[in-house]
Amino acid sequence: MMRIHSILLFSLAWLTLFSSCDQSFDPRASSDQYPVVYSFLATDRLDQFVRVYRTYPGLIDDPASNTNEYPITGAIVTLSNGASTYLLADTQMTRPDTTRYRDSLWAYVAHGFTVEHGGAYHLQVQLPSSEILAGSVTVPPRPTVHLNRIELLSRPGDFPPDEKMGATASFGPGAAACIFRLVVSFDVLEGNKWVRRRAEVPIGFRTESPQIEGAVYSGVTRLVSQSVSQVYTSSAYTFVLDHVSDETSPNKLIFNYVVLQFIQLDENLYNYYVIVRGFDDPFSLRLDKPNFSNIKNGTGLFASYSVDSLVQVLPYDFGYNRR
């Protein structure tokens, strides 16, 4: 009897072990669809946008093949700066790229909403189901931006190829990262219509012989002090002018101005950028799926950036113009 009892106990334990380990793997996500809020405020535009969507249904085997989006309409979306609260309009917009998604873009828009440097803003999204999602952000402060040897932009032929232009910016606390951009604006006559275009000046080249395919541009830089700098060369500037002139020849061409942009990213936007970029490590492959969200009671991103510019208008008789 003792032997039979031991065998029964062993069989029961064996069956319990195997039943508890029967956890079949299903790569698909849960069938529940969760709300996602995505918005970043910017100082260089008058309209601010908030997108509210639901995640893909878990029954989709290959999310990359999905061509549908799942907007949440009828929500109450507000932006507040502490003194005033603005109700955003539920808006349908034309999608600029229909390669994958073909339906119109749904967004909540605050028209004529000016974002101030250093301002604190609060976002609240009340879904039709009465759920409330929220987030807060502080816009980076206004910097002081300077570019020396700025006369080189108007008279590049008067300077040697190795002449340097130094861009500097000083600012208070509040920004997490920054980008410098030196952009040339020009008009080209295409048919009977003048078209405005832009080209960015690189900070260097990967190859000994400068080529547009090997151009290196200023990237996102983590801020560790209250001032930053970037150097541009006369040769890189004239390379862009020559490239634009060759690409548009023989059409009429007029160079308008050059803009030095200094872009500051707040902590939320930088954290999201780092996640997407894989922590700036090109030599490793992440096997986990990290995420960043600062949306209370939900998921998504509410962030901000600021843009400050120095503009150098080019002369009427600029040497590269073809009038």
C-alpha positions in Angstrom: 0.0 0.0 0.0 2.8 2.4 0.8 4.4 1.7 -2.6 1.1 2.3 -4.4 0.6 5.5 -2.5 4.1 6.8 -3.4 3.5 6.0 -7.1 0.3 8.0 -7.0 1.9 11.0 -5.3 4.8 10.9 -7.9 2.3 10.7 -10.8 0.3 13.6 -9.4 3.3 15.8 -8.9 4.5 15.0 -12.5 1.2 15.9 -14.0 1.0 19.1 -12.0 4.5 20.1 -13.1 3.8 19.6 -16.8 0.4 21.4 -16.6 2.0 24.4 -14.9 4.7 24.6 -17.7 2.2 24.5 -20.6 2.6 28.1 -21.6 2.5 28.2 -25.3 4.2 31.2 -27.0 2.2 33.7 -29.0 4.2 36.6 -30.5 1.1 38.7 -31.0 0.2 41.4 -28.6 -2.9 41.5 -26.5 -6.1 42.0 -28.4 -6.8 45.1 -26.2 -6.1 48.5 -28.0 -4.5 51.1 -25.8 -4.7 54.9 -26.3 -1.5 56.7 -27.3 -1.0 60.4 -27.1 1.7 62.1 -29.2 2.5 65.8 -29.3 5.5 68.1 -29.1 5.2 71.9 -28.9 7.4 74.1 -31.0 8.3 77.8 -31.0 8.7 78.0 -34.7 5.1 77.6 -35.7 1.7 79.1 -34.7 -0.3 75.9 -34.8 0.3 73.1 -32.3 -0.8 69.5 -32.9 -1.9 66.6 -30.7 -2.5 63.1 -32.1 -4.6 60.6 -30.2 -4.7 57.0 -31.5 -5.2 53.5 -30.4 -2.6 50.7 -30.8 -2.9 48.0 -33.4 -5.3 45.1 -32.6 -3.3 42.1 -31.3 -4.8 39.9 -34.0 -2.6 41.5 -36.7 0.2 38.9 -37.3 2.5 41.4 -39.0 2.2 45.0 -37.8 4.5 46.2 -40.6 1.9 45.1 -43.2 -0.9 47.0 -41.5 -2.2 49.9 -43.6 -4.8 51.2 -41.1 -4.6 53.7 -38.3 -6.9 53.9 -35.4 -7.6 57.5 -34.5 -9.6 58.4 -31.4 -12.1 61.1 -32.4 -14.5 63.0 -30.2 -12.0 63.5 -27.4 -11.8 66.7 -25.4 -8.1 68.0 -25.7 -6.9 71.1 -23.9 -3.6 72.9 -23.6 -2.9 75.2 -20.6 -0.1 77.6 -19.9 -1.2 78.2 -16.3 -3.1 81.4 -17.0 -5.3 80.3 -19.9 -6.7 77.0 -21.2 -7.2 76.3 -24.9 -9.6 73.8 -26.5 -8.1 72.0 -29.5 -10.2 71.4 -32.6 -10.7 67.8 -33.9 -9.3 68.2 -37.4 -8.9 66.0 -40.5 -5.9 66.9 -42.6 -4.4 65.7 -46.0 -1.7 63.1 -45.5 1.5 64.2 -47.3 2.8 60.6 -47.8 0.4 57.9 -48.8 2.9 55.2 -49.4 1.6 53.1 -46.5 -1.3 54.8 -44.9 -3.9 56.3 -47.3 -6.6 57.7 -45.0 -6.5 61.4 -43.9 -4.6 62.4 -40.8 -6.6 63.0 -37.7 -5.3 65.5 -35.2 -6.3 68.0 -32.5 -5.1 71.4 -33.5 -4.6 74.6 -31.5 -4.6 77.4 -34.2 -2.6 80.5 -33.4 -1.1 79.0 -30.2 2.2 80.7 -29.5 4.7 78.7 -27.5 7.0 80.8 -25.3 10.6 80.0 -24.4 10.8 78.8 -20.9 7.0 78.4 -20.7 5.4 75.5 -18.8 2.4 73.8 -20.4 -0.1 71.1 -19.4 -1.9 68.8 -21.8 -5.1 66.9 -20.9 -7.0 64.4 -23.1 -10.4 63.3 -22.0 -11.4 60.3 -24.1 -15.0 59.5 -25.1 -14.8 56.7 -22.5 -14.2 59.4 -19.8 -10.6 58.3 -19.3 -8.2 61.2 -18.7 -4.6 61.2 -20.0 -2.3 64.1 -19.1 1.3 65.3 -19.5 3.4 68.4 -18.7 6.3 70.0 -20.4 8.6 73.0 -20.0 10.0 74.6 -23.2 13.8 75.3 -23.3 14.8 78.9 -22.5 15.7 81.6 -25.1 19.5 81.4 -25.9 22.0 84.0 -27.1 23.3 82.9 -30.5 26.3 84.3 -32.4 28.1 83.6 -35.6 31.5 85.2 -36.2 33.0 85.9 -39.7 29.4 86.3 -40.9 30.6 88.4 -43.8 31.9 85.2 -45.4 28.3 84.2 -46.2 27.9 87.2 -48.5 31.4 87.2 -50.1 32.7 83.6 -50.0 35.2 84.4 -52.8 37.1 86.8 -50.6 38.1 84.1 -48.1 40.4 81.1 -48.3 38.9 77.6 -48.3 40.1 76.9 -44.7 38.5 80.0 -43.3 36.3 79.1 -40.3 33.0 80.4 -39.0 32.3 79.8 -35.4 28.7 79.4 -34.2 28.1 79.7 -30.4 25.1 79.6 -28.2 24.6 80.4 -24.5 21.5 79.6 -22.5 20.0 78.9 -19.1 19.0 75.6 -17.6 16.0 73.7 -19.1 17.3 72.1 -22.4 18.7 68.6 -22.6 20.2 68.6 -26.1 20.7 70.8 -29.1 21.4 71.0 -32.9 23.1 73.6 -35.0 22.0 74.0 -38.6 23.4 76.3 -41.3 20.8 76.5 -44.1 21.0 78.2 -47.5 17.7 79.4 -49.0 17.3 79.9 -52.7 14.7 80.2 -55.5 14.9 78.3 -58.7 12.8 78.9 -61.8 11.1 75.6 -62.8 9.1 76.1 -65.9 7.1 79.3 -65.3 7.2 79.0 -61.5 9.7 80.1 -58.9 10.2 77.3 -56.3 11.7 78.0 -52.8 14.3 75.4 -51.7 16.9 75.0 -49.0 20.2 73.2 -48.6 22.2 72.6 -45.4 25.9 73.3 -45.0 27.8 70.2 -43.7 30.4 70.4 -40.9 32.7 68.0 -42.8 33.0 65.1 -45.2 33.7 61.4 -44.7 35.9 61.3 -47.8 39.0 63.3 -48.7 37.3 64.5 -51.8 34.1 66.4 -50.8 30.9 64.6 -52.1 27.3 65.2 -51.2 26.9 61.5 -50.4 29.7 61.8 -47.8 28.6 65.0 -46.1 28.4 65.1 -42.3 25.9 67.3 -40.6 25.6 68.6 -37.1 23.7 66.0 -35.0 21.9 66.0 -31.6 24.4 66.9 -28.9 23.7 66.2 -25.2 24.2 69.4 -23.2 26.7 69.3 -20.3 27.3 73.0 -19.9 25.4 76.3 -20.5 27.2 77.0 -23.8 28.0 75.1 -27.0 29.8 75.8 -30.3 30.0 74.5 -33.8 32.6 75.3 -36.6 31.8 75.6 -40.3 34.4 76.2 -43.1 34.4 78.3 -46.1 35.1 75.3 -48.3 32.0 73.5 -47.0 29.8 76.6 -47.7 31.1 77.1 -51.3 30.7 73.3 -51.9 27.0 73.7 -51.2 26.7 76.7 -53.4 28.5 74.9 -56.3 26.4 71.8 -55.8 23.1 73.8 -55.9 24.3 75.8 -59.0 25.2 72.6 -60.8 22.0 70.8 -59.9 19.7 73.6 -61.1 21.7 74.6 -64.2 20.7 76.1 -66.6 17.6 77.4 -64.8 17.5 80.8 -63.3 18.7 80.8 -59.7 18.6 83.4 -56.9 20.1 82.9 -53.4 18.1 84.7 -50.8 19.6 84.3 -47.4 21.5 82.0 -45.0 20.0 81.0 -41.7 21.9 79.7 -38.6 19.4 77.7 -36.6 19.9 76.7 -33.0 17.4 74.0 -31.9 17.0 73.0 -28.3 15.3 69.7 -27.2 13.7 69.4 -23.9 14.4 66.4 -21.6 11.3 64.4 -22.8 12.1 64.8 -26.5 15.8 63.9 -26.0 14.9 60.8 -23.9 12.6 59.6 -26.7 15.3 60.4 -29.3 17.8 58.3 -27.4 15.4 55.3 -27.2 14.7 55.4 -30.9 18.4 55.8 -31.8 19.4 52.8 -29.7 21.5 54.9 -27.3 23.7 56.0 -30.1 25.6 52.7 -30.1 26.1 51.6 -33.8 28.1 48.5 -32.7 25.5 46.7 -30.7 22.1 45.2 -31.3 19.4 45.7 -28.6 17.3 42.6 -28.0 15.0 44.3 -25.5 12.3 46.8 -26.5 12.8 49.9 -24.4 10.2 52.6 -24.4 9.7 56.1 -23.0 6.5 57.7 -22.0 5.6 60.8 -19.9 1.8 60.5 -20.3 0.0 60.0 -17.0 -2.7 57.2 -17.0 -1.6 56.2 -20.5 1.3 56.0 -22.9 2.9 58.4 -25.4 5.0 61.5 -25.6 4.4 65.1 -24.8 7.6 67.1 -25.5 8.9 70.4 -26.8 11.7 72.0 -28.8 12.7 75.7 -29.5 14.2 77.2 -32.6 16.2 80.4 -32.6 17.8 81.8 -35.8 20.3 84.3 -37.1 19.5 85.4 -40.7 22.1 86.8 -43.2 20.4 88.3 -46.3 22.5 87.8 -49.4 23.2 90.7 -51.7 21.4 91.3 -55.0 24.7 90.8 -56.9 25.6 87.6 -55.1 28.1 85.8 -57.3 26.2 82.5 -57.6 22.9 84.1 -58.8 21.7 83.5 -62.4 19.2 86.2 -63.1 
